[in-house]
Amino acid sequence: MAANPNRGGTFYGGAAAYRSRYRFRCLIVALRVWDSFFLLVFVLKIVVVAFFFFFTQNILNILCILFY
């Protein structure tokens, strides 16, 4: 095989490096998507917990006002 200049060096080495770099980039993108998904779930959990906390606080305040 002739040298392929746009992938650097010999054809085999260039193709192998390109393939490994592409796989690494896919892994990085997958990890970034996974991290953003977990961050979204974390934020949603915080919002839900805060909402229920304030909601129950309001219910307790209303009950205390009603039955005091």
ABEGO torsion letter per residue (X at the ends): XBBBAAAEEBAAAAAAAAAAAAAAAAAAAAAAAAAAAAAAAAAAAAAAAAAAAAAAAAAAAAAAAAAX
